[in-house]
Amino acid sequence: MAPVTLKHGRGLYSLFALYNLYHDELASKLSKLHRQLDLSVLNAYGWSEVGDLLSQLLDLNLELSDREEEGLAIVGPWDPNRR
């Protein structure tokens, strides 16, 4: 079975265009769930929406790389024993 593509006059719909197209429809549930997931991840790492997310990701990556080089355990933010 061939994959389904959504087309309009100028080509394929982007995810953003689909969100906008169905903003007031039931499909907007996907957009709301994405938002909820984004906020949950920010909260889990103790990050802010207004912060520089790329800088925070780089800092986390460097921290984890250092821990790996030192042979220390790398755990997710959900671990209550995380140090």
ABEGO torsion letter per residue (X at the ends): XBBBBBBBAAEBBBAAAAAAAAAABAAAAAAAAAAAAAAAAAAAAGBBAABBAAAAAAAAAAAAAAAAAAGBBBBBAABAABX
